Amino acid sequence: MKSCCDVKIKVSGNTSCKECGNKGKPVSEITLKSLVKEPVIETIESLDGFCFCETPTCGVVYFNNEQQAYLHKEDVKVRVGIKETESPIPVCYCFGWTQEKIFEQIKQQGKSTAVKEISAKVKAGECECERKNPSGRCCLGEVTKVVKKGIELYDKTSKKE
Ligand SMILES: [Zn+2]
């Protein structure tokens, strides 16, 4: 699958989240500046070398082990979809897709147009994942997962009996 906002940043040193132990994914300065609350940003010495923690149950969103900086959900301006269990759960930040919207489509039509619609907009160069998505990356992977989950949950026609 073609993804739009491939981030090519490398973080040297330890990239494991201190709280959950999982490896984080490097995020750019642009993502941090766009999504971390201003008073928090001001306390950070350098925006280089930060990672995004993808663990759903971990409260850390961004971290930098070298600087001993750990930013949590409350330090970030948007709801981090993969870390939320209550609706609305954002999936695509550029075009406003939530898990609820995708599930609703599947309930009614047995499928979701999310991947198709988002892909078309990505192709047209309309996405801004680096500034809007907390992971700083394209949401299509996550959207595909949510669609799959929705089909398993709601599409009765796909069940083989
Ligand atoms: Zn973590």
Backbone and ligand atoms as CSV (ligand in chain L), in Angstrom:
chain,resi,resn,atom,element,x,y,z
A,1,MET,N,N,0.832,-1.201,0.000
A,1,MET,CA,C,0.000,0.000,0.000
A,1,MET,C,C,0.871,1.257,0.000
A,2,LYS,N,N,0.475,2.195,-0.819
A,2,LYS,CA,C,1.234,3.430,-0.877
A,2,LYS,C,C,0.875,4.287,0.326
A,3,SER,N,N,1.880,4.740,1.031
A,3,SER,CA,C,1.541,5.620,2.138
A,3,SER,C,C,2.124,6.991,1.864
A,4,CYS,N,N,1.422,7.996,2.366
A,4,CYS,CA,C,1.710,9.351,1.917
A,4,CYS,C,C,2.853,10.001,2.661
A,5,CYS,N,N,2.800,9.919,3.973
A,5,CYS,CA,C,3.711,10.741,4.747
A,5,CYS,C,C,4.784,9.898,5.416
A,6,ASP,N,N,5.548,9.217,4.636
A,6,ASP,CA,C,6.610,8.411,5.212
A,6,ASP,C,C,7.628,9.306,5.902
A,7,VAL,N,N,7.835,9.047,7.164
A,7,VAL,CA,C,8.754,9.878,7.914
A,7,VAL,C,C,10.121,9.197,7.905
A,8,LYS,N,N,11.089,9.911,7.441
A,8,LYS,CA,C,12.428,9.332,7.390
A,8,LYS,C,C,13.325,10.021,8.418
A,9,ILE,N,N,13.066,9.746,9.663
A,9,ILE,CA,C,13.911,10.333,10.687
A,9,ILE,C,C,14.545,9.175,11.448
A,10,LYS,N,N,15.754,9.370,11.838
A,10,LYS,CA,C,16.398,8.335,12.643
A,10,LYS,C,C,16.687,8.901,14.021
A,11,VAL,N,N,16.435,8.073,15.011
A,11,VAL,CA,C,16.744,8.478,16.371
A,11,VAL,C,C,17.824,7.545,16.881
A,12,SER,N,N,18.877,8.140,17.354
A,12,SER,CA,C,19.966,7.300,17.848
A,12,SER,C,C,19.746,7.014,19.329
A,13,GLY,N,N,20.415,6.018,19.838
A,13,GLY,CA,C,20.291,5.688,21.255
A,13,GLY,C,C,19.096,4.798,21.530
A,14,ASN,N,N,18.663,4.800,22.772
A,14,ASN,CA,C,17.615,3.912,23.215
A,14,ASN,C,C,16.236,4.439,22.789
A,15,THR,N,N,15.512,3.657,21.982
A,15,THR,CA,C,14.193,4.114,21.526
A,15,THR,C,C,13.063,3.306,22.178
A,16,SER,N,N,13.345,2.703,23.322
A,16,SER,CA,C,12.291,1.963,24.022
A,16,SER,C,C,11.602,2.872,25.028
A,17,CYS,N,N,10.274,2.811,25.054
A,17,CYS,CA,C,9.506,3.616,26.000
A,17,CYS,C,C,9.777,3.130,27.420
A,18,LYS,N,N,10.063,4.083,28.295
A,18,LYS,CA,C,10.422,3.739,29.664
A,18,LYS,C,C,9.257,3.081,30.410
A,19,GLU,N,N,8.035,3.474,30.072
A,19,GLU,CA,C,6.893,2.969,30.836
A,19,GLU,C,C,6.354,1.617,30.364
A,20,CYS,N,N,6.403,1.347,29.063
A,20,CYS,CA,C,5.866,0.056,28.603
A,20,CYS,C,C,6.949,-0.866,28.056
A,21,GLY,N,N,8.115,-0.324,27.768
A,21,GLY,CA,C,9.217,-1.157,27.290
A,21,GLY,C,C,9.222,-1.404,25.790
A,22,ASN,N,N,8.155,-1.002,25.101
A,22,ASN,CA,C,8.110,-1.210,23.647
A,22,ASN,C,C,8.885,-0.124,22.913
A,23,LYS,N,N,9.355,-0.492,21.724
A,23,LYS,CA,C,10.080,0.476,20.911
A,23,LYS,C,C,9.130,1.526,20.356
A,24,GLY,N,N,9.572,2.773,20.370
A,24,GLY,CA,C,8.767,3.842,19.801
A,24,GLY,C,C,9.180,4.125,18.376
A,25,LYS,N,N,8.369,4.940,17.688
A,25,LYS,CA,C,8.706,5.329,16.312
A,25,LYS,C,C,9.098,6.799,16.289
A,26,PRO,N,N,10.201,7.120,15.634
A,26,PRO,CA,C,10.661,8.515,15.602
A,26,PRO,C,C,9.599,9.468,15.073
A,27,VAL,N,N,9.493,10.628,15.697
A,27,VAL,CA,C,8.590,11.665,15.193
A,27,VAL,C,C,9.379,12.935,14.916
A,28,SER,N,N,8.856,13.722,13.975
A,28,SER,CA,C,9.582,14.924,13.588
A,28,SER,C,C,9.222,16.104,14.482
A,29,GLU,N,N,10.054,17.104,14.412
A,29,GLU,CA,C,9.838,18.352,15.126
A,29,GLU,C,C,8.489,18.975,14.731
A,30,ILE,N,N,8.142,18.833,13.455
A,30,ILE,CA,C,6.883,19.399,12.941
A,30,ILE,C,C,5.688,18.794,13.669
A,31,THR,N,N,5.716,17.472,13.832
A,31,THR,CA,C,4.613,16.797,14.528
A,31,THR,C,C,4.518,17.287,15.974
A,32,LEU,N,N,5.643,17.351,16.651
A,32,LEU,CA,C,5.634,17.797,18.050
A,32,LEU,C,C,5.120,19.226,18.163
A,33,LYS,N,N,5.624,20.092,17.308
A,33,LYS,CA,C,5.215,21.502,17.365
A,33,LYS,C,C,3.738,21.665,17.080
A,34,SER,N,N,3.176,20.823,16.218
A,34,SER,CA,C,1.770,20.949,15.867
A,34,SER,C,C,0.848,20.376,16.936
A,35,LEU,N,N,1.297,19.348,17.646
A,35,LEU,CA,C,0.355,18.603,18.485
A,35,LEU,C,C,0.593,18.656,19.993
A,36,VAL,N,N,1.771,19.056,20.407
A,36,VAL,CA,C,2.014,19.149,21.855
A,36,VAL,C,C,1.568,20.535,22.339
A,37,LYS,N,N,0.917,20.578,23.505
A,37,LYS,CA,C,0.443,21.855,24.037
A,37,LYS,C,C,1.607,22.823,24.256
A,38,GLU,N,N,1.346,24.099,23.958
A,38,GLU,CA,C,2.421,25.108,23.989
A,38,GLU,C,C,3.208,25.172,25.313
A,39,PRO,N,N,2.529,25.236,26.464
A,39,PRO,CA,C,3.304,25.342,27.710
A,39,PRO,C,C,4.252,24.156,27.903
A,40,VAL,N,N,3.870,23.017,27.358
A,40,VAL,CA,C,4.716,21.823,27.488
A,40,VAL,C,C,5.908,21.925,26.533
A,41,ILE,N,N,5.615,22.327,25.308
A,41,ILE,CA,C,6.667,22.491,24.290
A,41,ILE,C,C,7.766,23.422,24.817
A,42,GLU,N,N,7.338,24.482,25.517
A,42,GLU,CA,C,8.309,25.464,26.005
A,42,GLU,C,C,9.300,24.895,27.017
A,43,THR,N,N,8.907,23.830,27.679
A,43,THR,CA,C,9.803,23.246,28.685
A,43,THR,C,C,10.817,22.280,28.068
A,44,ILE,N,N,10.639,21.995,26.781
A,44,ILE,CA,C,11.526,21.014,26.155
A,44,ILE,C,C,12.733,21.701,25.523
A,45,GLU,N,N,13.885,21.162,25.856
A,45,GLU,CA,C,15.129,21.776,25.415
A,45,GLU,C,C,15.332,21.655,23.906
A,46,SER,N,N,15.226,20.413,23.432
A,46,SER,CA,C,15.406,20.192,22.000
A,46,SER,C,C,14.352,19.217,21.519
A,47,LEU,N,N,13.773,19.507,20.354
A,47,LEU,CA,C,12.714,18.641,19.831
A,47,LEU,C,C,13.278,17.509,18.971
A,48,ASP,N,N,14.579,17.413,18.957
A,48,ASP,CA,C,15.222,16.325,18.212
A,48,ASP,C,C,15.142,15.026,19.003
A,49,GLY,N,N,15.049,13.926,18.268
A,49,GLY,CA,C,15.210,12.625,18.912
A,49,GLY,C,C,14.030,12.115,19.707
A,50,PHE,N,N,12.844,12.609,19.412
A,50,PHE,CA,C,11.659,12.108,20.114
A,50,PHE,C,C,11.041,10.917,19.379
A,51,CYS,N,N,10.418,10.032,20.160
A,51,CYS,CA,C,9.701,8.899,19.585
A,51,CYS,C,C,8.248,8.931,20.031
A,52,PHE,N,N,7.393,8.272,19.233
A,52,PHE,CA,C,5.976,8.132,19.546
A,52,PHE,C,C,5.752,6.714,20.066
A,53,CYS,N,N,5.090,6.589,21.221
A,53,CYS,CA,C,4.814,5.258,21.770
A,53,CYS,C,C,3.463,4.775,21.253
A,54,GLU,N,N,3.455,3.619,20.594
A,54,GLU,CA,C,2.232,3.107,19.958
A,54,GLU,C,C,1.451,2.139,20.833
A,55,THR,N,N,1.925,1.865,22.020
A,55,THR,CA,C,1.250,0.883,22.876
A,55,THR,C,C,-0.101,1.427,23.343
A,56,PRO,N,N,-1.212,0.747,23.014
A,56,PRO,CA,C,-2.536,1.277,23.355
A,56,PRO,C,C,-2.725,1.527,24.850
A,57,THR,N,N,-2.162,0.691,25.679
A,57,THR,CA,C,-2.396,0.801,27.122
A,57,THR,C,C,-1.392,1.707,27.825
A,58,CYS,N,N,-0.434,2.249,27.092
A,58,CYS,CA,C,0.608,3.068,27.726
A,58,CYS,C,C,0.214,4.546,27.662
A,59,GLY,N,N,0.380,5.247,28.773
A,59,GLY,CA,C,-0.010,6.656,28.843
A,59,GLY,C,C,0.979,7.608,28.203
A,60,VAL,N,N,2.170,7.104,27.875
A,60,VAL,CA,C,3.179,7.951,27.243
A,60,VAL,C,C,2.828,8.121,25.771
A,61,VAL,N,N,2.898,9.359,25.279
A,61,VAL,CA,C,2.672,9.582,23.857
A,61,VAL,C,C,4.018,9.815,23.154
A,62,TYR,N,N,4.761,10.804,23.649
A,62,TYR,CA,C,6.084,11.075,23.073
A,62,TYR,C,C,7.148,10.959,24.160
A,63,PHE,N,N,8.305,10.474,23.767
A,63,PHE,CA,C,9.383,10.395,24.760
A,63,PHE,C,C,10.752,10.571,24.126
A,64,ASN,N,N,11.670,10.987,24.968
A,64,ASN,CA,C,13.051,11.146,24.555
A,64,ASN,C,C,13.909,10.716,25.736
A,65,ASN,N,N,14.475,9.533,25.637
A,65,ASN,CA,C,15.218,8.978,26.772
A,65,ASN,C,C,16.468,9.785,27.090
A,66,GLU,N,N,17.095,10.313,26.050
A,66,GLU,CA,C,18.314,11.070,26.259
A,66,GLU,C,C,18.063,12.313,27.122
A,67,GLN,N,N,16.925,12.961,26.841
A,67,GLN,CA,C,16.580,14.166,27.614
A,67,GLN,C,C,15.737,13.839,28.836
A,68,GLN,N,N,15.415,12.558,29.009
A,68,GLN,CA,C,14.518,12.149,30.098
A,68,GLN,C,C,13.195,12.900,30.028
A,69,ALA,N,N,12.676,13.052,28.813
A,69,ALA,CA,C,11.408,13.763,28.631
A,69,ALA,C,C,10.324,12.755,28.258
A,70,TYR,N,N,9.214,12.779,28.999
A,70,TYR,CA,C,8.104,11.861,28.746
A,70,TYR,C,C,6.809,12.639,28.708
A,71,LEU,N,N,6.193,12.708,27.532
A,71,LEU,CA,C,4.944,13.457,27.385
A,71,LEU,C,C,3.779,12.482,27.361
A,72,HIS,N,N,2.761,12.800,28.147
A,72,HIS,CA,C,1.616,11.911,28.279
A,72,HIS,C,C,0.413,12.453,27.502
A,73,LYS,N,N,-0.662,11.671,27.534
A,73,LYS,CA,C,-1.871,12.035,26.793
A,73,LYS,C,C,-2.331,13.466,27.078
A,74,GLU,N,N,-2.239,13.871,28.350
A,74,GLU,CA,C,-2.737,15.208,28.717
A,74,GLU,C,C,-1.840,16.335,28.194
A,75,ASP,N,N,-0.662,16.006,27.705
A,75,ASP,CA,C,0.237,17.022,27.159
A,75,ASP,C,C,0.000,17.265,25.667
A,76,VAL,N,N,-0.888,16.473,25.083
A,76,VAL,CA,C,-1.098,16.514,23.644
A,76,VAL,C,C,-2.476,17.110,23.331
A,77,LYS,N,N,-2.541,17.887,22.253
A,77,LYS,CA,C,-3.776,18.618,21.920
A,77,LYS,C,C,-4.913,17.742,21.407
A,78,VAL,N,N,-4.612,16.624,20.796
A,78,VAL,CA,C,-5.677,15.799,20.209
A,78,VAL,C,C,-5.797,14.470,20.962
A,79,ARG,N,N,-6.925,13.814,20.769
A,79,ARG,CA,C,-7.083,12.483,21.333
A,79,ARG,C,C,-6.268,11.507,20.500
A,80,VAL,N,N,-5.494,10.684,21.175
A,80,VAL,CA,C,-4.660,9.718,20.460
A,80,VAL,C,C,-5.489,8.448,20.278
A,81,GLY,N,N,-6.008,8.267,19.052
A,81,GLY,CA,C,-6.970,7.200,18.773
A,81,GLY,C,C,-6.566,5.832,19.285
A,82,ILE,N,N,-5.327,5.434,19.030
A,82,ILE,CA,C,-4.939,4.080,19.415
A,82,ILE,C,C,-4.861,3.903,20.928
A,83,LYS,N,N,-4.879,5.000,21.674
A,83,LYS,CA,C,-4.813,4.909,23.132
A,83,LYS,C,C,-6.172,5.183,23.785
A,84,GLU,N,N,-7.210,5.341,22.975
A,84,GLU,CA,C,-8.535,5.646,23.522
A,84,GLU,C,C,-9.445,4.427,23.463
A,85,THR,N,N,-10.302,4.304,24.468
A,85,THR,CA,C,-11.270,3.213,24.447
A,85,THR,C,C,-12.698,3.757,24.399
A,86,GLU,N,N,-12.854,5.069,24.596
A,86,GLU,CA,C,-14.187,5.657,24.564
A,86,GLU,C,C,-14.370,6.500,23.313
A,87,SER,N,N,-15.573,6.474,22.763
A,87,SER,CA,C,-15.814,7.220,21.536
A,87,SER,C,C,-15.878,8.734,21.799
A,88,PRO,N,N,-15.622,9.538,20.809
A,88,PRO,CA,C,-15.195,9.123,19.463
A,88,PRO,C,C,-13.698,8.806,19.408
A,89,ILE,N,N,-13.385,7.741,18.703
A,89,ILE,CA,C,-11.988,7.346,18.564
A,89,ILE,C,C,-11.494,7.782,17.189
A,90,PRO,N,N,-10.638,8.799,17.159
A,90,PRO,CA,C,-10.167,9.265,15.852
A,90,PRO,C,C,-9.250,8.245,15.180
A,91,VAL,N,N,-9.440,8.072,13.891
A,91,VAL,CA,C,-8.573,7.146,13.150
A,91,VAL,C,C,-7.784,7.922,12.092
A,92,CYS,N,N,-8.522,8.727,11.314
A,92,CYS,CA,C,-7.869,9.547,10.302
A,92,CYS,C,C,-8.029,11.002,10.716
A,93,TYR,N,N,-6.918,11.666,10.990
A,93,TYR,CA,C,-6.962,13.029,11.511
A,93,TYR,C,C,-7.114,14.064,10.405
A,94,CYS,N,N,-6.692,13.734,9.208
A,94,CYS,CA,C,-6.759,14.714,8.126
A,94,CYS,C,C,-8.178,14.888,7.609
A,95,PHE,N,N,-8.933,13.788,7.515
A,95,PHE,CA,C,-10.254,13.873,6.902
A,95,PHE,C,C,-11.383,13.472,7.847
A,96,GLY,N,N,-11.064,13.395,9.126
A,96,GLY,CA,C,-12.104,13.246,10.134
A,96,GLY,C,C,-12.788,11.895,10.242
A,97,TRP,N,N,-12.105,10.820,9.946
A,97,TRP,CA,C,-12.728,9.501,10.115
A,97,TRP,C,C,-12.534,9.023,11.547
A,98,THR,N,N,-13.629,8.565,12.138
A,98,THR,CA,C,-13.535,7.961,13.464
A,98,THR,C,C,-13.910,6.483,13.346
A,99,GLN,N,N,-13.578,5.745,14.395
A,99,GLN,CA,C,-13.951,4.333,14.417
A,99,GLN,C,C,-15.481,4.191,14.305
A,100,GLU,N,N,-16.197,5.114,14.964
A,100,GLU,CA,C,-17.670,5.062,14.965
A,100,GLU,C,C,-18.230,5.215,13.548
A,101,LYS,N,N,-17.650,6.176,12.806
A,101,LYS,CA,C,-18.137,6.432,11.447
A,101,LYS,C,C,-17.910,5.195,10.565
A,102,ILE,N,N,-16.763,4.583,10.712
A,102,ILE,CA,C,-16.442,3.395,9.910
A,102,ILE,C,C,-17.373,2.233,10.297
A,103,PHE,N,N,-17.564,2.031,11.592
A,103,PHE,CA,C,-18.427,0.932,12.056
A,103,PHE,C,C,-19.871,1.148,11.590
A,104,GLU,N,N,-20.315,2.403,11.606
A,104,GLU,CA,C,-21.679,2.726,11.204
A,104,GLU,C,C,-21.905,2.362,9.731
A,105,GLN,N,N,-20.913,2.693,8.903
A,105,GLN,CA,C,-20.998,2.343,7.478
A,105,GLN,C,C,-21.098,0.834,7.293
A,106,ILE,N,N,-20.291,0.124,8.058
A,106,ILE,CA,C,-20.278,-1.340,7.909
A,106,ILE,C,C,-21.606,-1.932,8.363
A,107,LYS,N,N,-22.148,-1.368,9.441
A,107,LYS,CA,C,-23.443,-1.841,9.924
A,107,LYS,C,C,-24.508,-1.671,8.853
A,108,GLN,N,N,-24.456,-0.528,8.150
A,108,GLN,CA,C,-25.502,-0.232,7.182
A,108,GLN,C,C,-25.272,-0.811,5.797
A,109,GLN,N,N,-24.013,-0.825,5.365
A,109,GLN,CA,C,-23.747,-1.238,3.978
A,109,GLN,C,C,-22.882,-2.486,3.873
A,110,GLY,N,N,-22.400,-2.966,5.002
A,110,GLY,CA,C,-21.553,-4.151,4.961
A,110,GLY,C,C,-20.122,-3.857,4.561
A,111,LYS,N,N,-19.826,-2.589,4.300
A,111,LYS,CA,C,-18.451,-2.211,3.964
A,111,LYS,C,C,-18.222,-0.743,4.308
A,112,SER,N,N,-16.969,-0.349,4.277
A,112,SER,CA,C,-16.657,1.046,4.537
A,112,SER,C,C,-15.918,1.643,3.354
A,113,THR,N,N,-16.228,2.893,3.059
A,113,THR,CA,C,-15.561,3.565,1.941
A,113,THR,C,C,-14.311,4.319,2.414
A,114,ALA,N,N,-13.969,4.154,3.696
A,114,ALA,CA,C,-12.886,4.954,4.276
A,114,ALA,C,C,-11.564,4.826,3.518
A,115,VAL,N,N,-11.123,3.583,3.294
A,115,VAL,CA,C,-9.811,3.392,2.669
A,115,VAL,C,C,-9.784,4.010,1.272
A,116,LYS,N,N,-10.864,3.779,0.512
A,116,LYS,CA,C,-10.947,4.298,-0.842
A,116,LYS,C,C,-10.925,5.842,-0.848
A,117,GLU,N,N,-11.746,6.404,0.016
A,117,GLU,CA,C,-11.838,7.870,0.059
A,117,GLU,C,C,-10.532,8.511,0.528
A,118,ILE,N,N,-9.952,7.915,1.548
A,118,ILE,CA,C,-8.696,8.484,2.065
A,118,ILE,C,C,-7.585,8.333,1.023
A,119,SER,N,N,-7.503,7.156,0.404
A,119,SER,CA,C,-6.465,6.930,-0.618
A,119,SER,C,C,-6.556,7.963,-1.732
A,120,ALA,N,N,-7.789,8.271,-2.155
A,120,ALA,CA,C,-7.973,9.242,-3.236
A,120,ALA,C,C,-7.452,10.620,-2.823
A,121,LYS,N,N,-7.722,10.984,-1.570
A,121,LYS,CA,C,-7.269,12.294,-1.107
A,121,LYS,C,C,-5.763,12.329,-0.902
A,122,VAL,N,N,-5.225,11.196,-0.478
A,122,VAL,CA,C,-3.770,11.105,-0.315
A,122,VAL,C,C,-3.109,11.305,-1.677
A,123,LYS,N,N,-3.675,10.634,-2.678
A,123,LYS,CA,C,-3.153,10.751,-4.039
A,123,LYS,C,C,-3.188,12.189,-4.518
A,124,ALA,N,N,-4.238,12.890,-4.147
A,124,ALA,CA,C,-4.392,14.283,-4.554
A,124,ALA,C,C,-3.509,15.218,-3.716
A,125,GLY,N,N,-2.780,14.633,-2.794
A,125,GLY,CA,C,-1.855,15.423,-1.984
A,125,GLY,C,C,-2.528,16.262,-0.916
A,126,GLU,N,N,-3.694,15.818,-0.454
A,126,GLU,CA,C,-4.444,16.631,0.501
A,126,GLU,C,C,-4.212,16.254,1.962
A,127,CYS,N,N,-3.389,15.279,2.213
A,127,CYS,CA,C,-3.254,14.870,3.613
A,127,CYS,C,C,-2.140,15.648,4.308
A,128,GLU,N,N,-2.275,15.716,5.613
A,128,GLU,CA,C,-1.293,16.446,6.417
A,128,GLU,C,C,-0.945,15.661,7.674
A,129,CYS,N,N,-0.678,14.395,7.482
A,129,CYS,CA,C,-0.475,13.511,8.640
A,129,CYS,C,C,0.651,13.999,9.550
A,130,GLU,N,N,1.668,14.569,8.965
A,130,GLU,CA,C,2.806,14.976,9.783
A,130,GLU,C,C,2.404,16.040,10.807
A,131,ARG,N,N,1.381,16.848,10.448
A,131,ARG,CA,C,0.920,17.889,11.365
A,131,ARG,C,C,-0.306,17.497,12.176
A,132,LYS,N,N,-1.073,16.532,11.683
A,132,LYS,CA,C,-2.362,16.258,12.332
A,132,LYS,C,C,-2.425,14.926,13.065
A,133,ASN,N,N,-1.740,13.932,12.555
A,133,ASN,CA,C,-1.790,12.619,13.189
A,133,ASN,C,C,-0.715,12.535,14.271
A,134,PRO,N,N,-1.087,12.177,15.506
A,134,PRO,CA,C,-0.081,12.126,16.577
A,134,PRO,C,C,1.124,11.241,16.244
A,135,SER,N,N,0.928,10.219,15.431
A,135,SER,CA,C,2.065,9.370,15.080
A,135,SER,C,C,2.928,10.048,14.020
A,136,GLY,N,N,2.401,11.107,13.407
A,136,GLY,CA,C,3.145,11.802,12.357
A,136,GLY,C,C,3.173,11.031,11.057
A,137,ARG,N,N,2.409,9.953,11.016
A,137,ARG,CA,C,2.442,9.084,9.844
A,137,ARG,C,C,1.066,8.944,9.210
A,138,CYS,N,N,1.062,8.370,8.026
A,138,CYS,CA,C,-0.179,8.122,7.311
A,138,CYS,C,C,-1.081,7.194,8.122
A,139,CYS,N,N,-2.369,7.486,8.103
A,139,CYS,CA,C,-3.316,6.713,8.910
A,139,CYS,C,C,-3.813,5.458,8.213
A,140,LEU,N,N,-3.513,5.277,6.932
A,140,LEU,CA,C,-4.161,4.203,6.176
A,140,LEU,C,C,-3.993,2.808,6.791
A,141,GLY,N,N,-2.855,2.541,7.362
A,141,GLY,CA,C,-2.641,1.247,8.011
A,141,GLY,C,C,-3.627,1.040,9.141
A,142,GLU,N,N,-3.787,2.082,9.943
A,142,GLU,CA,C,-4.687,2.036,11.091
A,142,GLU,C,C,-6.145,1.941,10.616
A,143,VAL,N,N,-6.486,2.686,9.560
A,143,VAL,CA,C,-7.847,2.662,9.021
A,143,VAL,C,C,-8.193,1.248,8.535
A,144,THR,N,N,-7.246,0.626,7.835
A,144,THR,CA,C,-7.468,-0.731,7.340
A,144,THR,C,C,-7.762,-1.694,8.489
A,145,LYS,N,N,-7.030,-1.536,9.586
A,145,LYS,CA,C,-7.240,-2.397,10.761
A,145,LYS,C,C,-8.640,-2.202,11.340
A,146,VAL,N,N,-9.069,-0.941,11.423
A,146,VAL,CA,C,-10.382,-0.638,12.004
A,146,VAL,C,C,-11.500,-1.186,11.112
A,147,VAL,N,N,-11.325,-1.080,9.784
A,147,VAL,CA,C,-12.326,-1.609,8.854
A,147,VAL,C,C,-12.449,-3.127,9.042
A,148,LYS,N,N,-11.318,-3.792,9.146
A,148,LYS,CA,C,-11.301,-5.245,9.343
A,148,LYS,C,C,-12.054,-5.625,10.618
A,149,LYS,N,N,-11.736,-4.878,11.671
A,149,LYS,CA,C,-12.364,-5.122,12.967
A,149,LYS,C,C,-13.882,-4.930,12.857
A,150,GLY,N,N,-14.280,-3.879,12.149
A,150,GLY,CA,C,-15.699,-3.584,11.983
A,150,GLY,C,C,-16.418,-4.682,11.219
A,151,ILE,N,N,-15.762,-5.196,10.191
A,151,ILE,CA,C,-16.386,-6.250,9.391
A,151,ILE,C,C,-16.556,-7.521,10.232
A,152,GLU,N,N,-15.544,-7.820,11.039
A,152,GLU,CA,C,-15.656,-8.985,11.926
A,152,GLU,C,C,-16.807,-8.809,12.913
A,153,LEU,N,N,-16.987,-7.575,13.389
A,153,LEU,CA,C,-18.004,-7.325,14.406
A,153,LEU,C,C,-19.419,-7.217,13.842
A,154,TYR,N,N,-19.563,-6.564,12.692
A,154,TYR,CA,C,-20.913,-6.177,12.272
A,154,TYR,C,C,-21.412,-6.768,10.970
A,155,ASP,N,N,-20.528,-7.210,10.111
A,155,ASP,CA,C,-21.022,-7.657,8.814
A,155,ASP,C,C,-21.473,-9.114,8.884
A,156,LYS,N,N,-22.763,-9.284,9.023
A,156,LYS,CA,C,-23.302,-10.634,9.193
A,156,LYS,C,C,-23.211,-11.451,7.903
A,157,THR,N,N,-23.200,-10.743,6.780
A,157,THR,CA,C,-23.158,-11.449,5.511
A,157,THR,C,C,-21.821,-12.154,5.291
A,158,SER,N,N,-20.784,-11.664,5.978
A,158,SER,CA,C,-19.476,-12.274,5.755
A,158,SER,C,C,-19.292,-13.543,6.597
A,159,LYS,N,N,-20.204,-13.774,7.503
A,159,LYS,CA,C,-20.090,-14.959,8.357
A,159,LYS,C,C,-20.518,-16.204,7.571
A,160,LYS,N,N,-19.662,-17.169,7.609
A,160,LYS,CA,C,-20.001,-18.416,6.882
A,160,LYS,C,C,-20.675,-19.368,7.855
A,161,GLU,N,N,-21.922,-19.663,7.533
A,161,GLU,CA,C,-22.623,-20.606,8.408
A,161,GLU,C,C,-23.101,-21.804,7.629
L,1,ZN,ZN,ZN,4.924,3.333,26.132
